């Protein structure tokens, strides 16, 4: 509903309203919106049809409404405004000056509503909006950025926030509402309470320099690594837990010689002959360093399933739902 302008009243006469902003007690001046002035979009549209066709009957036919009904709506509008909007003549009607002014504003209002409706439709069908994604490092390496890129190609007005974290933190972010979508590695008990979907699989490999004794192998068991220096990531709890558990099963400890901030830096150290590293296979694809050799790690736990987790697909915004569908293609 569209209301008219402000109407001033004197509090001494007992009229209700709100104090003026910054007003002092005792000033007595209050204001309120006029309660008798209400515009509805249908009446405005009917009035515009009458003005354009200059005939009540023709306007009623266009708008699929009885002539008496359209006449009453306009009469009620004139009464509320306290102004004559139409000169009624034998062969039709002609807008008064007040009617022409109302027609100008009515066109603006209806045009704005149509634009608003169109824009909100964009949000409801997922072509506009904001999606927050939190993902573990492995999923970022193994194709998530490329999937986001192809989504943006078809949804250019959707803003995507991507935050990298370890899998337990990813899950907490989604559960706590700090992210719409989480991408994590299967095997974390914290995923309980989320709706989850299988996303991508990756394979852990050993990255070694071409001159290393292991570089001639096409695959190897984890225990074969334990006599060599390891280049590992800095304090990534889930990753460390995975490798330390594997070492414990083999009855040994990892010989971690260097800790670095990323798999990319680990590849640089390995290429320099400072040890070997374990990483998702996508790391070597991204590196393309001819000095490096990727060796398949022949362990059941080395083939990993990445998952998509959300609190509830039904409660996701349309853009977030569209993103989930895209990731699952």
Secondary structure, DSSP 8 states (H G I E B T S, - for coil): -B---EEEEEGGGT---EE-TT--TT--EEEEE-TT--B-HHHHHHHHHHHHHT-HHHHHHHHTS-HHHHHHHHHHHHHHHTS--EEEETTEEEE-HHHHHHHHHHHHHHHHHHHHHHHHHHHHTTSEEEEEEEE-HHHIIIIIHHHHHHHHHH-TEEEEEEEE--HHHHHHHHHTTS-SEEEEES--GGGTTSEEEEEEEEEEEEEEETTSGGGG-SEE-GGGGTTS-EEEESS-HHHHHHHHHHHHHTTS---EEEEESSHHHHHHHHHTTS-BEEEEHHHHHHH--TTEEEEEE--GGGEEEEEEEES-GGGS-HHHHHHHHHHT-
